Amino acid sequence: MADDQTPRDDQGRGAGPPYGRRRRTAASALVAMLVALALGALFNAPAMKKTALEQPFGAERSFRLALVDPLATVSHWLFLDRPARFTAVALGKPDPGLTGAPAVVVVRPAPAKGDKPAKPLQERPLPKPFKGHPMHLYIAGDSMMGLPGMALTNLSIQTKLIKPLLDYRISTGLVRPDAFNWPVQLQSQAKAFDPGAVAVMFGANDNQPLQTASGEVHQFGSDGWKKEYRRRVQDVIGLLFQSGVRRVYWIGQPVMPEPSFNGQVKLMNEIYRGVAEKTFGVRYIDAYRLLGDGNGRWAQYLRDEHGELQQVREQDGEHLTYAGGLRIAQAVLDEIKKEWFPKEGEAGPPPPEESQTPAP
């Protein structure tokens, strides 16, 4: 019998390691890890695509979509996106992914047909609300409208002559109709609720690039951005007026603690104010002044009419407390009362000036 040539240690055990087996084990582990990563990417591809779609318009968003779009397509073909979607539906949660990129649909007022009426609806005398026939007030906007909207809802109910409807959506605005299309929502609610007046507040999420319906991207603050954003503000007002709304109360954004964001807010407020001043039937509510310290500076605490300090901003410095929201709500209600509930002997709203744009 041939001698056993396997090296052994002092106790007679084989000393040579099974190198081939170890190499095969390491290779198998690496393959398994790569397969697991690939499957994980495919299972999660729709959610990754949805995250990419939510990014601001620009090169980075385009690059991310170029990476994840093929994965999402393969995931859909292999039915690997179904488990997460079925689970979300069963739990009553939002769809974790999208199969296609939402189009940027910019909704604009329909052009006038035929002869225009002698006097636009917004220039006619306002109907006076009375018991049993309240004025409907639709309150809409982004997350910044949350607490002011709640306060305005409560104040409206107290009058017993205003029926409010609050509709605010987190992380929305006028820049990204592909994420949430406010013009469509406003049209729908105006038809269903038939409001006489609408209070709106946008802008907190609009400090980002926007894309036109033709696909052109404008960076925030550029001339193209300001022109398109102003047009979208005008379109919102036009759509509401065409739906029978008599008055729009446009609430500006309040002063912000961070200088860069505050500068962006001031730019958007200038657009809101400019459109309101040139459009009959629109009132601008200056939240920047209402929530400032008297010198146009940010303040977390302000004194009320009794001289007591009130916290008007949350700890994040941006969102409002109920007390802060109440200041805005009261300003809106004061404007509503001037026009809809004038005291005896008081005149209604003045006729439009030559510089004002007639309501569509």
Long-range contacts (C-beta under 8 A, 24 or more apart in sequence): 39-80, 41-71, 42-71, 42-74, 42-75, 42-78, 42-80, 43-75, 43-80, 43-81, 43-83, 43-84, 44-84, 45-71, 45-72, 45-74, 45-75, 45-80, 45-81, 45-97, 46-72, 46-75, 46-76, 46-81, 46-84, 46-85, 46-96, 46-97, 46-98, 46-99, 47-84, 47-96, 47-97, 48-72, 49-97, 49-98, 50-96, 50-97, 50-98, 53-98, 53-101, 53-102, 53-178, 53-179, 54-179, 56-208, 56-209, 57-208, 57-209, 57-210, 57-211, 57-217, 58-209, 58-217, 58-219, 65-101, 72-97, 72-99, 101-178, 102-178, 102-179, 103-178, 104-177, 104-178, 104-211, 104-212, 104-213, 104-215, 105-177, 105-178, 105-181, 105-184, 105-213, 106-177, 106-183, 106-212, 106-213, 106-232, 106-235, 107-177, 107-181, 107-183, 107-184, 107-187, 107-235, 107-239, 108-183, 108-235, 108-238, 108-239, 109-235, 109-238, 109-239, 109-241, 109-242, 109-360, 110-242, 112-360, 120-241, 120-280, 120-358, 120-359, 120-360, 121-241, 121-244, 121-246, 121-359, 122-241, 122-246, 122-247, 122-280, 122-281, 122-359, 123-280, 123-281, 123-351, 123-352, 123-358, 123-359, 125-348, 126-196, 126-246, 126-247, 126-339, 126-340, 126-348, 126-349, 127-196, 128-340, 128-341, 129-161, 129-162, 129-196, 129-340, 129-341, 130-161, 131-160, 131-161, 134-160, 134-161, 134-162, 134-163, 135-161, 135-162, 135-163, 135-196, 135-197, 135-336, 135-340, 136-162, 136-163, 136-164, 136-165, 136-193, 136-194, 136-195, 136-196, 136-197, 137-162, 137-163, 137-164, 137-165, 137-195, 137-196, 137-197, 137-198, 137-199, 137-336, 138-164, 138-165, 138-167, 138-186, 138-189, 138-190, 138-193, 138-195, 138-197, 138-198, 138-199, 138-245, 139-164, 139-165, 139-166, 139-167, 139-168, 139-198, 139-199, 139-200, 140-167, 140-168, 140-182, 140-185, 140-186, 140-189, 140-198, 140-199, 140-200, 140-201, 141-168, 141-169, 141-200, 141-201, 141-202, 141-251, 142-168, 142-169, 142-170, 142-171, 142-172, 142-173, 142-201, 142-202, 142-203, 142-204, 142-205, 143-168, 143-169, 143-170, 143-171, 143-204, 143-205, 143-319, 144-201, 144-203, 144-204, 144-253, 144-254, 144-318, 144-319, 144-320, 145-200, 145-201, 145-251, 146-319, 146-325, 147-319, 147-320, 147-321, 147-322, 147-324, 147-325, 148-201, 148-251, 148-287, 148-320, 148-324, 148-325, 148-326, 148-328, 148-329, 148-332, 149-199, 149-201, 149-325, 149-329, 150-322, 150-325, 151-322, 151-325, 151-326, 151-328, 151-329, 151-330, 152-199, 152-328, 152-329, 152-332, 152-333, 154-329, 155-329, 155-330, 155-333, 156-333, 159-333, 159-341, 161-341, 162-336, 165-189, 165-193, 165-195, 171-205, 172-205, 173-202, 173-203, 173-204, 173-205, 173-206, 174-202, 174-206, 174-229, 174-232, 174-233, 174-236, 175-205, 175-206, 175-208, 175-209, 175-210, 175-229, 176-205, 176-208, 176-210, 178-211, 182-236, 183-232, 183-235, 183-236, 183-239, 186-236, 186-239, 186-240, 186-243, 187-239, 187-243, 190-239, 190-240, 190-243, 190-244, 190-245, 191-243, 194-244, 195-245, 196-245, 196-246, 196-247, 196-340, 197-245, 197-246, 197-247, 197-248, 197-249, 197-336, 197-340, 198-240, 198-245, 198-247, 198-248, 198-249, 199-248, 199-249, 199-251, 199-285, 199-332, 200-236, 200-248, 200-249, 200-250, 200-251, 201-250, 201-251, 201-252, 201-253, 201-287, 203-252, 203-253, 203-265, 203-268, 203-269, 203-272, 204-253, 204-318, 206-268, 207-261, 207-264, 207-265, 207-268, 220-264, 221-264, 221-267, 226-267, 226-271, 229-268, 229-271, 230-271, 230-274, 230-275, 233-271, 233-272, 233-275, 234-275, 234-279, 237-275, 237-279, 237-282, 238-360, 241-281, 241-359, 241-360, 242-360, 246-281, 247-281, 247-282, 247-283, 247-336, 247-339, 247-340, 248-281, 248-282, 248-283, 249-282, 249-283, 249-285, 249-332, 249-335, 249-336, 250-275, 250-276, 250-282, 250-283, 250-284, 250-285, 251-285, 251-287, 251-328, 251-332, 252-284, 252-285, 252-286, 252-287, 252-288, 253-287, 253-288, 254-287, 254-288, 254-290, 254-291, 254-292, 254-320, 254-324, 254-328, 255-288, 255-291, 255-292, 255-296, 255-297, 255-298, 256-298, 256-317, 256-318, 257-298, 257-313, 257-317, 257-318, 258-317, 261-318, 262-298, 277-356, 278-355, 278-356, 278-357, 279-356, 279-357, 279-359, 280-352, 280-356, 280-357, 280-358, 280-359, 281-359, 283-335, 285-328, 285-331, 285-332, 285-335, 286-331, 287-328, 287-331, 290-327, 290-328, 290-331, 291-320, 291-324, 291-327, 291-328, 302-327
